[in-house]
Amino acid sequence: MLLKEIHHRVKNNLQVISSLFDLQAARITDDYALKILQEGQGRVRSIALLHHQLYQQEDFTGVKLNKFVNDLYRQVFEVFKKPDKPITFVCDLPDTIIFLDVAIALGLILNELFSNAFKFALYQVEQPTLKVSISQLKDDYILTVSDNGPGMPEGFDYKKSRSLGIHIIRQLSRQIQGKMEYSYKNGSHFNIYFKNTIQ
C-alpha cells in the first residue's frame, strides 16, 4: 500500500509540473521557446504515465511493455493528431515485463521517436504508418520503431547528430547497456538495443 501511494504521489507531482508547463506556455510568444517547453512537457508526461501504470498494478518491479507503449503512443498522438490525417499504428509487442529503470529510459526514448515521427515523417505521406516491434538477440532485446516517411535528411549521421532528441536517445540507450542504430529502407527504422536487467 505504501508503494502504491508513493507511485500515485509521484504521478500527481509530475502532472502538477506538466500543468505548470501549460501555464508557462500560455505566456510564451516565441515559437522556438514554446517548442522547447512542449518537448520538455512530453518527457515529463512519459514518466508520469509509467508511475500511473505502476500505481494500478500489484507488481512494482516493472511494467507490461505492450500496454505501456500503446498508452504512450496515444498520449503523444493526442498532442500531434490532425483530424483529416489518420495514422496506422502497429504495436507488435508481447506482454514482457520491463524493469522500472529500463522502462523509464525506454519511455523517454519512445517519446522522442514518436514525437519526431509525427513532426517530420508521418504527415509527409498519404497513408502514414508507425510500427513498434521487438526481437531478441542472445541477451539483448532490440526494440524497433519504423515509419514510412521520407527519412532523415541526406548525409544524416546519427552518431554525429547535434539534435537534442537524438542525443537523448543515444545517452539513454547507453544507460540501459545498449545502443541506437538508424537505417532507411522504404522508411526510417530506429533500433534500440537494451538489456532488461535491474541495475
N, C-alpha and C positions, 0 to 999 in steps of 0.2 A: 504493500500500500504506500509506503514511503517513497519507493522508487517511482511508482505511478504518479504520485503527487509532484515529485521533482521534475519529471518529464513534462507534466502538464504545466507547471510554472515556467519552465524554460521556454516551452512553446508560446505561452502567453506573453512572456517578456519579449520574445523575438517578434511577435505580432505587434507589440507596442512600438518597437523600433521601426518596423515596416510602416506603421501608421505615421510615425514621425517623419519618415522619408516622404510620405504623401503630403504632409503639411508643408514640408520644406519645398517640395517640387512645385507646389501652387504659387510659390513666391519667386521662382526662378524664371527669368526671361531669356537667358542664354541657352540655345538649343544643345550645344555641346555639354554644358554643365548639367542640363536636365537628363541627357542621355547617360552620363556617368552615374548620376544619382539613381536612375532607374535600374541600371545594371547592378549596382550595389544592393538595391532593394530585392532584386531577383535572387541574388545569392543568399540573402538573409531568409527569404521565403523558403528556399530549398532546404535549409537546415531546420526551419520551423516545421516543415512537413514531416521530416524524419522524426522529430520528437513527438509530433502528433500521432504518428503511427505506433511509436513505442508505447505511448500512453494507452492506446486502445488494445494492446495485446498483453499476454501474460509473460512471455519470454522477452527479457530486456537486453539480451546479448546482441541482438541484431534484428533486421527486418527482412521480409519477403521481397526479393528483388523484383519480381513481376509486378506486384501491387505498387511498390514504391515508384518504379519507373513510369507506370501508367498514370499514377496520380501526379507525378512531377510533370509529365508531358501536358496533362490537362491544365495544370497551373500556368505553364509557360504559354500554352495555346490561348488562354483567356487574355493574355497581355497582347499578343500579336495577331489574333484572328481577324480575318476580313470576311464579312457576311457572304460576299459573292465569290469567295475562293475557298472551297472545301479542301481539306488536307486528308490524304490517306495515311493513317498511322498504323504501322505493323509492329507489334511487340512480341517477338518470338523468344520469350524468356521462361525458364522454369521457376518454380517457387523456391529457388535456392535461398537459404538464409545467409545474408551478408552481415558480417560483424559490424558493430556500430562505427568504429573508427574508419573502416573501409567504406561503409555506406555514406558517411559524411563526405569523404573525398569524392566518391563516385557521384553523389548528388550534385556537388558543385561542378564537377566535370560535365555531367549531363546537362546541367542548367546552361553552361556555356555553349555546348554543342547544339542544343535545341534552339537557344536564342539566336545563335549565328545562322542556323539553317533557315529560320523564319526571316531574318533580316537580309540575308544575302543569296538564298538559294530557292526556297520553296515558292515564292511568289514570282519567280522569273520563268516558270514553265507552266504549261497548260494543265497538266494533271500531276500536281505535286505529291510526292510520296516520301515519307520519312520512316525508316525502319531501324529497329534496335534488335540485335541478336547476341547470343553468347556461345562461345565454344571453349573447349578446354584442351590445353597442350601440356601434358605432364602435370607439373604443379601450378601452372599459370592458367588463369582464366583470361579470355580475350573477349572484351565487350566491343561490339562493332556498331557504330552509328552511321547510317548511309542515307543519302538523299539523291534525288535525280536532277538536281540543279546544275548550273553551268560550271561549277567547280571553282577552285581558288584562282586568283589572277596568275597569268603566265609568269613563270620564274619564281613562283612561291616556294619557299624552303621553310618548312615548319620548324626545322632545327635552328634557324637563324631569325625567325619572325620576331618582330618587336611588338606584335599585338599583345595587349594585356591578357585577353582571353586565352590565346594560345600559350602564353607564358604560365598562366594559372593551371591550364590542363597539364602541361609538361611537369610543373613542380608537384602537383598533386599526384600524378602518375608515379613519380619517383617516391613520393611519400608512402604509397601502397605497394612498394617494391616492384614497380613495373615501368612501363614506358608508353609513349604515344607514337603511333605511326599514321601517316596520311598517304592515300593513293587516290587516283582518279581513273575510273573506268565506267562510262555511262552514268557518271555522278560521283559525288565525293564519298569516300569511305575513311572513317576515322577508327582505328583500332586502339583500344586501351587495354594494355596488358596489366594484370594485377594479381596479387596473391591474397586470398581470402583468409587471413590469419589474424589472430589477436596479437597486437604489438606488446 
